[in-house]
Amino acid sequence: MAGRKRRYCGQACRQRAYERRTAVQRGGLPEDTVVLSGAEVANLQDRLFQLRCATEDVLTALDDGADRGELRTLLEQVAAAATQAERLRS
């Protein structure tokens, strides 16, 4: 089938993009502004808190003389928390 490549995955994505564009235009915000709901911001803050706690666990384990296996397990938890934290939406 010839024609243009789809720009949006579906109607819901198209609608969100429209809402974002109109909010940006009304608010005079920069074009690259990301708009998150209060719930999305709270969720992101929770994920960042989990990342900080996981990092502190590694530091505590180091101070306590943890072995290589325990440190590896803790660092895997840090990596998983960082992966979750880097997403803007849950």
PDB file with SEQRES, HELIX, SHEET and CRYST1 records, atoms N, CA, C and O in Angstrom:
SEQRES   1 A   90  MET ALA GLY ARG LYS ARG ARG TYR CYS GLY GLN ALA CYS          
SEQRES   2 A   90  ARG GLN ARG ALA TYR GLU ARG ARG THR ALA VAL GLN ARG          
SEQRES   3 A   90  GLY GLY LEU PRO GLU ASP THR VAL VAL LEU SER GLY ALA          
SEQRES   4 A   90  GLU VAL ALA ASN LEU GLN ASP ARG LEU PHE GLN LEU ARG          
SEQRES   5 A   90  CYS ALA THR GLU ASP VAL LEU THR ALA LEU ASP ASP GLY          
SEQRES   6 A   90  ALA ASP ARG GLY GLU LEU ARG THR LEU LEU GLU GLN VAL          
SEQRES   7 A   90  ALA ALA ALA ALA THR GLN ALA GLU ARG LEU ARG SER              
HELIX    1 AA1 GLN A   11  GLY A   27  1                                  17    
HELIX    2 AA2 GLY A   38  ASP A   63  1                                  26    
HELIX    3 AA3 ARG A   68  ALA A   85  1                                  18    
CRYST1    1.000    1.000    1.000  90.00  90.00  90.00 P 1           1          
ATOM      1  N   MET A   1       0.837  -1.172   0.000  1.00  0.00           N  
ATOM      2  CA  MET A   1       0.000   0.000   0.000  1.00  0.00           C  
ATOM      3  C   MET A   1       0.891   1.248   0.000  1.00  0.00           C  
ATOM      4  O   MET A   1       1.769   1.381   0.853  1.00  0.00           O  
ATOM      5  N   ALA A   2       0.679   2.124  -0.913  1.00  0.00           N  
ATOM      6  CA  ALA A   2       1.454   3.354  -1.018  1.00  0.00           C  
ATOM      7  C   ALA A   2       0.804   4.437  -0.171  1.00  0.00           C  
ATOM      8  O   ALA A   2      -0.376   4.359   0.171  1.00  0.00           O  
ATOM      9  N   GLY A   3       1.592   5.441   0.158  1.00  0.00           N  
ATOM     10  CA  GLY A   3       1.060   6.550   0.933  1.00  0.00           C  
ATOM     11  C   GLY A   3       2.017   6.960   2.035  1.00  0.00           C  
ATOM     12  O   GLY A   3       3.141   6.468   2.140  1.00  0.00           O  
ATOM     13  N   ARG A   4       1.534   7.867   2.840  1.00  0.00           N  
ATOM     14  CA  ARG A   4       2.362   8.369   3.930  1.00  0.00           C  
ATOM     15  C   ARG A   4       2.498   7.350   5.044  1.00  0.00           C  
ATOM     16  O   ARG A   4       1.607   6.538   5.293  1.00  0.00           O  
ATOM     17  N   LYS A   5       3.642   7.421   5.703  1.00  0.00           N  
ATOM     18  CA  LYS A   5       3.873   6.597   6.873  1.00  0.00           C  
ATOM     19  C   LYS A   5       3.034   7.150   8.029  1.00  0.00           C  
ATOM     20  O   LYS A   5       2.902   8.366   8.172  1.00  0.00           O  
ATOM     21  N   ARG A   6       2.465   6.258   8.857  1.00  0.00           N  
ATOM     22  CA  ARG A   6       1.648   6.699   9.983  1.00  0.00           C  
ATOM     23  C   ARG A   6       2.487   7.507  10.961  1.00  0.00           C  
ATOM     24  O   ARG A   6       3.614   7.133  11.284  1.00  0.00           O  
ATOM     25  N   ARG A   7       1.933   8.611  11.428  1.00  0.00           N  
ATOM     26  CA  ARG A   7       2.643   9.456  12.380  1.00  0.00           C  
ATOM     27  C   ARG A   7       2.332   9.056  13.817  1.00  0.00           C  
ATOM     28  O   ARG A   7       3.185   9.184  14.695  1.00  0.00           O  
ATOM     29  N   TYR A   8       1.129   8.579  14.058  1.00  0.00           N  
ATOM     30  CA  TYR A   8       0.704   8.202  15.405  1.00  0.00           C  
ATOM     31  C   TYR A   8       0.310   6.735  15.422  1.00  0.00           C  
ATOM     32  O   TYR A   8      -0.163   6.184  14.428  1.00  0.00           O  
ATOM     33  N   CYS A   9       0.521   6.109  16.594  1.00  0.00           N  
ATOM     34  CA  CYS A   9       0.208   4.682  16.700  1.00  0.00           C  
ATOM     35  C   CYS A   9      -1.290   4.444  16.740  1.00  0.00           C  
ATOM     36  O   CYS A   9      -1.747   3.347  16.421  1.00  0.00           O  
ATOM     37  N   GLY A  10      -2.051   5.433  17.118  1.00  0.00           N  
ATOM     38  CA  GLY A  10      -3.501   5.277  17.177  1.00  0.00           C  
ATOM     39  C   GLY A  10      -4.174   6.599  17.488  1.00  0.00           C  
ATOM     40  O   GLY A  10      -3.516   7.626  17.652  1.00  0.00           O  
ATOM     41  N   GLN A  11      -5.491   6.559  17.565  1.00  0.00           N  
ATOM     42  CA  GLN A  11      -6.274   7.768  17.800  1.00  0.00           C  
ATOM     43  C   GLN A  11      -5.957   8.396  19.161  1.00  0.00           C  
ATOM     44  O   GLN A  11      -5.916   9.621  19.284  1.00  0.00           O  
ATOM     45  N   ALA A  12      -5.736   7.566  20.174  1.00  0.00           N  
ATOM     46  CA  ALA A  12      -5.432   8.106  21.510  1.00  0.00           C  
ATOM     47  C   ALA A  12      -4.118   8.895  21.499  1.00  0.00           C  
ATOM     48  O   ALA A  12      -4.032   9.967  22.099  1.00  0.00           O  
ATOM     49  N   CYS A  13      -3.103   8.370  20.822  1.00  0.00           N  
ATOM     50  CA  CYS A  13      -1.821   9.075  20.731  1.00  0.00           C  
ATOM     51  C   CYS A  13      -1.977  10.377  19.940  1.00  0.00           C  
ATOM     52  O   CYS A  13      -1.387  11.402  20.281  1.00  0.00           O  
ATOM     53  N   ARG A  14      -2.765  10.315  18.902  1.00  0.00           N  
ATOM     54  CA  ARG A  14      -3.010  11.510  18.092  1.00  0.00           C  
ATOM     55  C   ARG A  14      -3.696  12.586  18.935  1.00  0.00           C  
ATOM     56  O   ARG A  14      -3.344  13.763  18.860  1.00  0.00           O  
ATOM     57  N   GLN A  15      -4.684  12.168  19.742  1.00  0.00           N  
ATOM     58  CA  GLN A  15      -5.404  13.105  20.596  1.00  0.00           C  
ATOM     59  C   GLN A  15      -4.477  13.715  21.647  1.00  0.00           C  
ATOM     60  O   GLN A  15      -4.535  14.921  21.888  1.00  0.00           O  
ATOM     61  N   ARG A  16      -3.624  12.903  22.276  1.00  0.00           N  
ATOM     62  CA  ARG A  16      -2.679  13.430  23.274  1.00  0.00           C  
ATOM     63  C   ARG A  16      -1.730  14.445  22.644  1.00  0.00           C  
ATOM     64  O   ARG A  16      -1.415  15.464  23.259  1.00  0.00           O  
ATOM     65  N   ALA A  17      -1.278  14.177  21.433  1.00  0.00           N  
ATOM     66  CA  ALA A  17      -0.374  15.107  20.749  1.00  0.00           C  
ATOM     67  C   ALA A  17      -1.086  16.430  20.469  1.00  0.00           C  
ATOM     68  O   ALA A  17      -0.506  17.504  20.629  1.00  0.00           O  
ATOM     69  N   TYR A  18      -2.343  16.340  20.052  1.00  0.00           N  
ATOM     70  CA  TYR A  18      -3.130  17.557  19.799  1.00  0.00           C  
ATOM     71  C   TYR A  18      -3.292  18.356  21.091  1.00  0.00           C  
ATOM     72  O   TYR A  18      -3.104  19.573  21.103  1.00  0.00           O  
ATOM     73  N   GLU A  19      -3.645  17.659  22.185  1.00  0.00           N  
ATOM     74  CA  GLU A  19      -3.832  18.345  23.462  1.00  0.00           C  
ATOM     75  C   GLU A  19      -2.536  19.010  23.926  1.00  0.00           C  
ATOM     76  O   GLU A  19      -2.557  20.121  24.455  1.00  0.00           O  
ATOM     77  N   ARG A  20      -1.422  18.332  23.726  1.00  0.00           N  
ATOM     78  CA  ARG A  20      -0.130  18.900  24.109  1.00  0.00           C  
ATOM     79  C   ARG A  20       0.167  20.146  23.294  1.00  0.00           C  
ATOM     80  O   ARG A  20       0.588  21.166  23.841  1.00  0.00           O  
ATOM     81  N   ARG A  21      -0.053  20.064  21.973  1.00  0.00           N  
ATOM     82  CA  ARG A  21       0.230  21.222  21.114  1.00  0.00           C  
ATOM     83  C   ARG A  21      -0.625  22.417  21.505  1.00  0.00           C  
ATOM     84  O   ARG A  21      -0.121  23.537  21.585  1.00  0.00           O  
ATOM     85  N   THR A  22      -1.909  22.196  21.748  1.00  0.00           N  
ATOM     86  CA  THR A  22      -2.782  23.320  22.091  1.00  0.00           C  
ATOM     87  C   THR A  22      -2.439  23.884  23.468  1.00  0.00           C  
ATOM     88  O   THR A  22      -2.514  25.096  23.667  1.00  0.00           O  
ATOM     89  N   ALA A  23      -2.061  23.026  24.427  1.00  0.00           N  
ATOM     90  CA  ALA A  23      -1.666  23.518  25.753  1.00  0.00           C  
ATOM     91  C   ALA A  23      -0.406  24.360  25.658  1.00  0.00           C  
ATOM     92  O   ALA A  23      -0.284  25.387  26.325  1.00  0.00           O  
ATOM     93  N   VAL A  24       0.532  23.922  24.828  1.00  0.00           N  
ATOM     94  CA  VAL A  24       1.783  24.657  24.647  1.00  0.00           C  
ATOM     95  C   VAL A  24       1.495  26.014  24.015  1.00  0.00           C  
ATOM     96  O   VAL A  24       2.058  27.026  24.433  1.00  0.00           O  
ATOM     97  N   GLN A  25       0.625  26.041  23.017  1.00  0.00           N  
ATOM     98  CA  GLN A  25       0.300  27.299  22.336  1.00  0.00           C  
ATOM     99  C   GLN A  25      -0.411  28.269  23.285  1.00  0.00           C  
ATOM    100  O   GLN A  25      -0.103  29.461  23.300  1.00  0.00           O  
ATOM    101  N   ARG A  26      -1.365  27.759  24.078  1.00  0.00           N  
ATOM    102  CA  ARG A  26      -2.112  28.617  25.014  1.00  0.00           C  
ATOM    103  C   ARG A  26      -1.219  29.144  26.127  1.00  0.00           C  
ATOM    104  O   ARG A  26      -1.349  30.296  26.539  1.00  0.00           O  
ATOM    105  N   GLY A  27      -0.315  28.303  26.613  1.00  0.00           N  
ATOM    106  CA  GLY A  27       0.501  28.692  27.759  1.00  0.00           C  
ATOM    107  C   GLY A  27       1.772  29.423  27.403  1.00  0.00           C  
ATOM    108  O   GLY A  27       2.477  29.897  28.293  1.00  0.00           O  
ATOM    109  N   GLY A  28       2.081  29.527  26.134  1.00  0.00           N  
ATOM    110  CA  GLY A  28       3.310  30.176  25.728  1.00  0.00           C  
ATOM    111  C   GLY A  28       4.543  29.399  26.166  1.00  0.00           C  
ATOM    112  O   GLY A  28       5.605  29.982  26.381  1.00  0.00           O  
ATOM    113  N   LEU A  29       4.403  28.093  26.295  1.00  0.00           N  
ATOM    114  CA  LEU A  29       5.514  27.247  26.726  1.00  0.00           C  
ATOM    115  C   LEU A  29       6.411  26.904  25.542  1.00  0.00           C  
ATOM    116  O   LEU A  29       5.967  26.943  24.394  1.00  0.00           O  
ATOM    117  N   PRO A  30       7.665  26.570  25.815  1.00  0.00           N  
ATOM    118  CA  PRO A  30       8.556  26.151  24.732  1.00  0.00           C  
ATOM    119  C   PRO A  30       8.006  24.912  24.022  1.00  0.00           C  
ATOM    120  O   PRO A  30       7.297  24.108  24.627  1.00  0.00           O  
ATOM    121  N   GLU A  31       8.328  24.765  22.768  1.00  0.00           N  
ATOM    122  CA  GLU A  31       7.805  23.676  21.941  1.00  0.00           C  
ATOM    123  C   GLU A  31       8.188  22.293  22.477  1.00  0.00           C  
ATOM    124  O   GLU A  31       7.442  21.331  22.293  1.00  0.00           O  
ATOM    125  N   ASP A  32       9.335  22.188  23.133  1.00  0.00           N  
ATOM    126  CA  ASP A  32       9.784  20.882  23.620  1.00  0.00           C  
ATOM    127  C   ASP A  32       9.323  20.583  25.052  1.00  0.00           C  
ATOM    128  O   ASP A  32       9.871  19.699  25.710  1.00  0.00           O  
ATOM    129  N   THR A  33       8.324  21.315  25.528  1.00  0.00           N  
ATOM    130  CA  THR A  33       7.803  21.120  26.877  1.00  0.00           C  
ATOM    131  C   THR A  33       7.149  19.747  27.006  1.00  0.00           C  
ATOM    132  O   THR A  33       6.438  19.292  26.110  1.00  0.00           O  
ATOM    133  N   VAL A  34       7.405  19.101  28.139  1.00  0.00           N  
ATOM    134  CA  VAL A  34       6.762  17.831  28.463  1.00  0.00           C  
ATOM    135  C   VAL A  34       5.771  18.109  29.581  1.00  0.00           C  
ATOM    136  O   VAL A  34       6.136  18.676  30.611  1.00  0.00           O  
ATOM    137  N   VAL A  35       4.522  17.713  29.383  1.00  0.00           N  
ATOM    138  CA  VAL A  35       3.476  17.949  30.370  1.00  0.00           C  
ATOM    139  C   VAL A  35       3.143  16.625  31.048  1.00  0.00           C  
ATOM    140  O   VAL A  35       2.788  15.649  30.388  1.00  0.00           O  
ATOM    141  N   LEU A  36       3.261  16.605  32.378  1.00  0.00           N  
ATOM    142  CA  LEU A  36       2.936  15.413  33.160  1.00  0.00           C  
ATOM    143  C   LEU A  36       1.818  15.751  34.134  1.00  0.00           C  
ATOM    144  O   LEU A  36       1.737  16.873  34.634  1.00  0.00           O  
ATOM    145  N   SER A  37       0.966  14.783  34.397  1.00  0.00           N  
ATOM    146  CA  SER A  37      -0.082  14.979  35.398  1.00  0.00           C  
ATOM    147  C   SER A  37       0.546  14.916  36.785  1.00  0.00           C  
ATOM    148  O   SER A  37       1.689  14.487  36.939  1.00  0.00           O  
ATOM    149  N   GLY A  38      -0.197  15.338  37.775  1.00  0.00           N  
ATOM    150  CA  GLY A  38       0.284  15.260  39.148  1.00  0.00           C  
ATOM    151  C   GLY A  38       0.593  13.830  39.556  1.00  0.00           C  
ATOM    152  O   GLY A  38       1.577  13.576  40.251  1.00  0.00           O  
ATOM    153  N   ALA A  39      -0.243  12.898  39.126  1.00  0.00           N  
ATOM    154  CA  ALA A  39      -0.015  11.480  39.445  1.00  0.00           C  
ATOM    155  C   ALA A  39       1.261  10.971  38.785  1.00  0.00           C  
ATOM    156  O   ALA A  39       2.005  10.194  39.383  1.00  0.00           O  
ATOM    157  N   GLU A  40       1.514  11.408  37.554  1.00  0.00           N  
ATOM    158  CA  GLU A  40       2.734  10.986  36.860  1.00  0.00           C  
ATOM    159  C   GLU A  40       3.981  11.542  37.545  1.00  0.00           C  
ATOM    160  O   GLU A  40       4.992  10.849  37.652  1.00  0.00           O  
ATOM    161  N   VAL A  41       3.913  12.781  38.007  1.00  0.00           N  
ATOM    162  CA  VAL A  41       5.039  13.379  38.718  1.00  0.00           C  
ATOM    163  C   VAL A  41       5.280  12.631  40.028  1.00  0.00           C  
ATOM    164  O   VAL A  41       6.424  12.340  40.375  1.00  0.00           O  
ATOM    165  N   ALA A  42       4.205  12.319  40.757  1.00  0.00           N  
ATOM    166  CA  ALA A  42       4.344  11.575  42.021  1.00  0.00           C  
ATOM    167  C   ALA A  42       4.950  10.200  41.768  1.00  0.00           C  
ATOM    168  O   ALA A  42       5.798   9.741  42.533  1.00  0.00           O  
ATOM    169  N   ASN A  43       4.519   9.550  40.704  1.00  0.00           N  
ATOM    170  CA  ASN A  43       5.056   8.230  40.369  1.00  0.00           C  
ATOM    171  C   ASN A  43       6.542   8.324  40.035  1.00  0.00           C  
ATOM    172  O   ASN A  43       7.331   7.481  40.461  1.00  0.00           O  
ATOM    173  N   LEU A  44       6.920   9.339  39.278  1.00  0.00           N  
ATOM    174  CA  LEU A  44       8.332   9.541  38.940  1.00  0.00           C  
ATOM    175  C   LEU A  44       9.150   9.820  40.202  1.00  0.00           C  
ATOM    176  O   LEU A  44      10.258   9.304  40.347  1.00  0.00           O  
ATOM    177  N   GLN A  45       8.614  10.630  41.111  1.00  0.00           N  
ATOM    178  CA  GLN A  45       9.315  10.902  42.362  1.00  0.00           C  
ATOM    179  C   GLN A  45       9.501   9.618  43.174  1.00  0.00           C  
ATOM    180  O   GLN A  45      10.552   9.416  43.783  1.00  0.00           O  
ATOM    181  N   ASP A  46       8.493   8.760  43.184  1.00  0.00           N  
ATOM    182  CA  ASP A  46       8.611   7.473  43.892  1.00  0.00           C  
ATOM    183  C   ASP A  46       9.724   6.623  43.296  1.00  0.00           C  
ATOM    184  O   ASP A  46      10.499   6.011  44.031  1.00  0.00           O  
ATOM    185  N   ARG A  47       9.809   6.580  41.967  1.00  0.00           N  
ATOM    186  CA  ARG A  47      10.849   5.784  41.315  1.00  0.00           C  
ATOM    187  C   ARG A  47      12.236   6.354  41.590  1.00  0.00           C  
ATOM    188  O   ARG A  47      13.192   5.598  41.764  1.00  0.00           O  
ATOM    189  N   LEU A  48      12.356   7.682  41.633  1.00  0.00           N  
ATOM    190  CA  LEU A  48      13.642   8.304  41.963  1.00  0.00           C  
ATOM    191  C   LEU A  48      14.032   8.023  43.410  1.00  0.00           C  
ATOM    192  O   LEU A  48      15.209   7.824  43.708  1.00  0.00           O  
ATOM    193  N   PHE A  49      13.052   8.006  44.310  1.00  0.00           N  
ATOM    194  CA  PHE A  49      13.314   7.670  45.707  1.00  0.00           C  
ATOM    195  C   PHE A  49      13.819   6.230  45.811  1.00  0.00           C  
ATOM    196  O   PHE A  49      14.755   5.957  46.561  1.00  0.00           O  
ATOM    197  N   GLN A  50      13.211   5.315  45.071  1.00  0.00           N  
ATOM    198  CA  GLN A  50      13.659   3.924  45.067  1.00  0.00           C  
ATOM    199  C   GLN A  50      15.096   3.820  44.564  1.00  0.00           C  
ATOM    200  O   GLN A  50      15.888   3.035  45.084  1.00  0.00           O  
ATOM    201  N   LEU A  51      15.422   4.611  43.557  1.00  0.00           N  
ATOM    202  CA  LEU A  51      16.791   4.616  43.025  1.00  0.00           C  
ATOM    203  C   LEU A  51      17.780   5.101  44.081  1.00  0.00           C  
ATOM    204  O   LEU A  51      18.846   4.511  44.260  1.00  0.00           O  
ATOM    205  N   ARG A  52      17.425   6.173  44.776  1.00  0.00           N  
ATOM    206  CA  ARG A  52      18.305   6.695  45.824  1.00  0.00           C  
ATOM    207  C   ARG A  52      18.491   5.671  46.938  1.00  0.00           C  
ATOM    208  O   ARG A  52      19.607   5.464  47.415  1.00  0.00           O  
ATOM    209  N   CYS A  53      17.407   5.036  47.350  1.00  0.00           N  
ATOM    210  CA  CYS A  53      17.504   4.026  48.420  1.00  0.00           C  
ATOM    211  C   CYS A  53      18.378   2.856  47.992  1.00  0.00           C  
ATOM    212  O   CYS A  53      19.182   2.360  48.780  1.00  0.00           O  
ATOM    213  N   ALA A  54      18.225   2.412  46.750  1.00  0.00           N  
ATOM    214  CA  ALA A  54      19.044   1.301  46.254  1.00  0.00           C  
ATOM    215  C   ALA A  54      20.516   1.689  46.239  1.00  0.00           C  
ATOM    216  O   ALA A  54      21.378   0.867  46.549  1.00  0.00           O  
ATOM    217  N   THR A  55      20.805   2.927  45.884  1.00  0.00           N  
ATOM    218  CA  THR A  55      22.187   3.409  45.868  1.00  0.00           C  
ATOM    219  C   THR A  55      22.751   3.479  47.291  1.00  0.00           C  
ATOM    220  O   THR A  55      23.899   3.103  47.530  1.00  0.00           O  
ATOM    221  N   GLU A  56      21.945   3.956  48.217  1.00  0.00           N  
ATOM    222  CA  GLU A  56      22.379   4.012  49.612  1.00  0.00           C  
ATOM    223  C   GLU A  56      22.644   2.610  50.165  1.00  0.00           C  
ATOM    224  O   GLU A  56      23.553   2.424  50.974  1.00  0.00           O  
ATOM    225  N   ASP A  57      21.849   1.621  49.729  1.00  0.00           N  
ATOM    226  CA  ASP A  57      22.079   0.235  50.153  1.00  0.00           C  
ATOM    227  C   ASP A  57      23.463  -0.248  49.714  1.00  0.00           C  
ATOM    228  O   ASP A  57      24.148  -0.947  50.460  1.00  0.00           O  
ATOM    229  N   VAL A  58      23.866   0.129  48.504  1.00  0.00           N  
ATOM    230  CA  VAL A  58      25.193  -0.260  48.014  1.00  0.00           C  
ATOM    231  C   VAL A  58      26.279   0.395  48.866  1.00  0.00           C  
ATOM    232  O   VAL A  58      27.251  -0.257  49.248  1.00  0.00           O  
ATOM    233  N   LEU A  59      26.112   1.669  49.158  1.00  0.00           N  
ATOM    234  CA  LEU A  59      27.101   2.371  49.984  1.00  0.00           C  
ATOM    235  C   LEU A  59      27.216   1.750  51.371  1.00  0.00           C  
ATOM    236  O   LEU A  59      28.319   1.585  51.893  1.00  0.00           O  
ATOM    237  N   THR A  60      26.086   1.407  51.962  1.00  0.00           N  
ATOM    238  CA  THR A  60      26.100   0.765  53.279  1.00  0.00           C  
ATOM    239  C   THR A  60      26.794  -0.593  53.211  1.00  0.00           C  
ATOM    240  O   THR A  60      27.588  -0.939  54.085  1.00  0.00           O  
ATOM    241  N   ALA A  61      26.486  -1.354  52.167  1.00  0.00           N  
ATOM    242  CA  ALA A  61      27.111  -2.670  51.998  1.00  0.00           C  
ATOM    243  C   ALA A  61      28.625  -2.538  51.843  1.00  0.00           C  
ATOM    244  O   ALA A  61      29.382  -3.341  52.388  1.00  0.00           O  
ATOM    245  N   LEU A  62      29.060  -1.526  51.102  1.00  0.00           N  
ATOM    246  CA  LEU A  62      30.505  -1.298  50.961  1.00  0.00           C  
ATOM    247  C   LEU A  62      31.148  -0.996  52.308  1.00  0.00           C  
ATOM    248  O   LEU A  62      32.204  -1.537  52.636  1.00  0.00           O  
ATOM    249  N   ASP A  63      30.503  -0.126  53.088  1.00  0.00           N  
ATOM    250  CA  ASP A  63      31.030   0.224  54.412  1.00  0.00           C  
ATOM    251  C   ASP A  63      31.078  -0.997  55.334  1.00  0.00           C  
ATOM    252  O   ASP A  63      31.944  -1.095  56.203  1.00  0.00           O  
ATOM    253  N   ASP A  64      30.141  -1.923  55.135  1.00  0.00           N  
ATOM    254  CA  ASP A  64      30.066  -3.123  55.975  1.00  0.00           C  
ATOM    255  C   ASP A  64      30.940  -4.266  55.460  1.00  0.00           C  
ATOM    256  O   ASP A  64      30.945  -5.349  56.045  1.00  0.00           O  
ATOM    257  N   GLY A  65      31.673  -4.039  54.377  1.00  0.00           N  
ATOM    258  CA  GLY A  65      32.565  -5.060  53.839  1.00  0.00           C  
ATOM    259  C   GLY A  65      31.856  -6.192  53.103  1.00  0.00           C  
ATOM    260  O   GLY A  65      32.277  -7.346  53.183  1.00  0.00           O  
ATOM    261  N   ALA A  66      30.793  -5.871  52.396  1.00  0.00           N  
ATOM    262  CA  ALA A  66      30.029  -6.888  51.671  1.00  0.00           C  
ATOM    263  C   ALA A  66      30.903  -7.587  50.633  1.00  0.00           C  
ATOM    264  O   ALA A  66      31.843  -7.004  50.093  1.00  0.00           O  
ATOM    265  N   ASP A  67      30.571  -8.847  50.368  1.00  0.00           N  
ATOM    266  CA  ASP A  67      31.342  -9.587  49.370  1.00  0.00           C  
ATOM    267  C   ASP A  67      30.857  -9.232  47.959  1.00  0.00           C  
ATOM    268  O   ASP A  67      29.846  -8.554  47.775  1.00  0.00           O  
ATOM    269  N   ARG A  68      31.596  -9.703  47.003  1.00  0.00           N  
ATOM    270  CA  ARG A  68      31.333  -9.382  45.590  1.00  0.00           C  
ATOM    271  C   ARG A  68      29.923  -9.800  45.140  1.00  0.00           C  
ATOM    272  O   ARG A  68      29.265  -9.068  44.400  1.00  0.00           O  
ATOM    273  N   GLY A  69      29.470 -10.956  45.582  1.00  0.00           N  
ATOM    274  CA  GLY A  69      28.142 -11.443  45.193  1.00  0.00           C  
ATOM    275  C   GLY A  69      27.027 -10.552  45.704  1.00  0.00           C  
ATOM    276  O   GLY A  69      26.078 -10.250  44.980  1.00  0.00           O  
ATOM    277  N   GLU A  70      27.148 -10.131  46.962  1.00  0.00           N  
ATOM    278  CA  GLU A  70      26.127  -9.252  47.533  1.00  0.00           C  
ATOM    279  C   GLU A  70      26.130  -7.901  46.826  1.00  0.00           C  
ATOM    280  O   GLU A  70      25.072  -7.347  46.529  1.00  0.00           O  
ATOM    281  N   LEU A  71      27.330  -7.373  46.556  1.00  0.00           N  
ATOM    282  CA  LEU A  71      27.411  -6.092  45.847  1.00  0.00           C  
ATOM    283  C   LEU A  71      26.811  -6.195  44.454  1.00  0.00           C  
ATOM    284  O   LEU A  71      26.130  -5.277  43.996  1.00  0.00           O  
ATOM    285  N   ARG A  72      27.062  -7.310  43.783  1.00  0.00           N  
ATOM    286  CA  ARG A  72      26.497  -7.491  42.445  1.00  0.00           C  
ATOM    287  C   ARG A  72      24.971  -7.485  42.500  1.00  0.00           C  
ATOM    288  O   ARG A  72      24.318  -6.844  41.676  1.00  0.00           O  
ATOM    289  N   THR A  73      24.410  -8.195  43.464  1.00  0.00           N  
ATOM    290  CA  THR A  73      22.954  -8.230  43.618  1.00  0.00           C  
ATOM    291  C   THR A  73      22.402  -6.830  43.868  1.00  0.00           C  
ATOM    292  O   THR A  73      21.407  -6.430  43.263  1.00  0.00           O  
ATOM    293  N   LEU A  74      23.053  -6.092  44.761  1.00  0.00           N  
ATOM    294  CA  LEU A  74      22.607  -4.732  45.056  1.00  0.00           C  
ATOM    295  C   LEU A  74      22.723  -3.818  43.838  1.00  0.00           C  
ATOM    296  O   LEU A  74      21.844  -2.994  43.587  1.00  0.00           O  
ATOM    297  N   LEU A  75      23.803  -3.969  43.093  1.00  0.00           N  
ATOM    298  CA  LEU A  75      23.976  -3.130  41.897  1.00  0.00           C  
ATOM    299  C   LEU A  75      22.977  -3.491  40.802  1.00  0.00           C  
ATOM    300  O   LEU A  75      22.570  -2.626  40.026  1.00  0.00           O  
ATOM    301  N   GLU A  76      22.585  -4.738  40.734  1.00  0.00           N  
ATOM    302  CA  GLU A  76      21.519  -5.113  39.792  1.00  0.00           C  
ATOM    303  C   GLU A  76      20.211  -4.421  40.175  1.00  0.00           C  
ATOM    304  O   GLU A  76      19.439  -4.016  39.306  1.00  0.00           O  
ATOM    305  N   GLN A  77      19.967  -4.289  41.481  1.00  0.00           N  
ATOM    306  CA  GLN A  77      18.778  -3.568  41.938  1.00  0.00           C  
ATOM    307  C   GLN A  77      18.869  -2.085  41.596  1.00  0.00           C  
ATOM    308  O   GLN A  77      17.870  -1.465  41.231  1.00  0.00           O  
ATOM    309  N   VAL A  78      20.071  -1.516  41.716  1.00  0.00           N  
ATOM    310  CA  VAL A  78      20.265  -0.111  41.328  1.00  0.00           C  
ATOM    311  C   VAL A  78      19.983   0.059  39.839  1.00  0.00           C  
ATOM    312  O   VAL A  78      19.295   0.997  39.436  1.00  0.00           O  
ATOM    313  N   ALA A  79      20.511  -0.843  39.027  1.00  0.00           N  
ATOM    314  CA  ALA A  79      20.296  -0.760  37.578  1.00  0.00           C  
ATOM    315  C   ALA A  79      18.816  -0.881  37.239  1.00  0.00           C  
ATOM    316  O   ALA A  79      18.323  -0.162  36.370  1.00  0.00           O  
ATOM    317  N   ALA A  80      18.105  -1.775  37.907  1.00  0.00           N  
ATOM    318  CA  ALA A  80      16.668  -1.930  37.649  1.00  0.00           C  
ATOM    319  C   ALA A  80      15.907  -0.675  38.062  1.00  0.00           C  
ATOM    320  O   ALA A  80      15.002  -0.235  37.353  1.00  0.00           O  
ATOM    321  N   ALA A  81      16.273  -0.097  39.211  1.00  0.00           N  
ATOM    322  CA  ALA A  81      15.614   1.129  39.666  1.00  0.00           C  
ATOM    323  C   ALA A  81      15.901   2.292  38.712  1.00  0.00           C  
ATOM    324  O   ALA A  81      15.025   3.117  38.455  1.00  0.00           O  
ATOM    325  N   ALA A  82      17.128   2.356  38.190  1.00  0.00           N  
ATOM    326  CA  ALA A  82      17.484   3.422  37.245  1.00  0.00           C  
ATOM    327  C   ALA A  82      16.705   3.268  35.945  1.00  0.00           C  
ATOM    328  O   ALA A  82      16.265   4.259  35.362  1.00  0.00           O  
ATOM    329  N   THR A  83      16.534   2.039  35.493  1.00  0.00           N  
ATOM    330  CA  THR A  83      15.761   1.790  34.272  1.00  0.00           C  
ATOM    331  C   THR A  83      14.330   2.269  34.448  1.00  0.00           C  
ATOM    332  O   THR A  83      13.763   2.894  33.552  1.00  0.00           O  
ATOM    333  N   GLN A  84      13.745   1.974  35.608  1.00  0.00           N  
ATOM    334  CA  GLN A  84      12.377   2.426  35.882  1.00  0.00           C  
ATOM    335  C   GLN A  84      12.317   3.953  36.000  1.00  0.00           C  
ATOM    336  O   GLN A  84      11.372   4.580  35.521  1.00  0.00           O  
ATOM    337  N   ALA A  85      13.317   4.538  36.630  1.00  0.00           N  
ATOM    338  CA  ALA A  85      13.308   5.979  36.864  1.00  0.00           C  
ATOM    339  C   ALA A  85      13.454   6.797  35.581  1.00  0.00           C  
ATOM    340  O   ALA A  85      12.964   7.923  35.501  1.00  0.00           O  
ATOM    341  N   GLU A  86      14.122   6.236  34.588  1.00  0.00           N  
ATOM    342  CA  GLU A  86      14.357   7.027  33.378  1.00  0.00           C  
ATOM    343  C   GLU A  86      13.117   7.160  32.496  1.00  0.00           C  
ATOM    344  O   GLU A  86      13.112   7.950  31.552  1.00  0.00           O  
ATOM    345  N   ARG A  87      12.087   6.408  32.789  1.00  0.00           N  
ATOM    346  CA  ARG A  87      10.838   6.569  32.046  1.00  0.00           C  
ATOM    347  C   ARG A  87      10.057   7.731  32.662  1.00  0.00           C  
ATOM    348  O   ARG A  87       9.934   7.805  33.885  1.00  0.00           O  
ATOM    349  N   LEU A  88       9.535   8.627  31.848  1.00  0.00           N  
ATOM    350  CA  LEU A  88       8.775   9.753  32.380  1.00  0.00           C  
ATOM    351  C   LEU A  88       7.391   9.324  32.840  1.00  0.00           C  
ATOM    352  O   LEU A  88       6.860   9.846  33.820  1.00  0.00           O  
ATOM    353  N   ARG A  89       6.827   8.392  32.140  1.00  0.00           N  
ATOM    354  CA  ARG A  89       5.484   7.917  32.507  1.00  0.00           C  
ATOM    355  C   ARG A  89       5.590   6.483  32.985  1.00  0.00           C  
ATOM    356  O   ARG A  89       6.431   5.715  32.516  1.00  0.00           O  
ATOM    357  N   SER A  90       4.723   6.132  33.926  1.00  0.00           N  
ATOM    358  CA  SER A  90       4.780   4.782  34.500  1.00  0.00           C  
ATOM    359  C   SER A  90       4.270   3.714  33.565  1.00  0.00           C  
ATOM    360  O   SER A  90       4.261   2.535  33.920  1.00  0.00           O  
TER     361      SER A  90                                                      
END                                                                             
